[in-house]
Amino acid sequence: MSKLLRGVVAGYGAKKFGGGCFSTVIIFIILWYILGHFRVFR
């Protein structure tokens, strides 16, 4: 469940801040890593 919630939050942030296709993917990966590294949704 935490991975699903982390994915939803990272996806929302990537959609909000990403301009194009490539930048959206990069922002998603960065947010996924940050949320997992700091254990936000554990």
Secondary structure, DSSP 8 states (H G I E B T S, - for coil): -HHHHHHHHHHHHHHHH--SHHHHHHHHHHHHHHHHHTTTT-
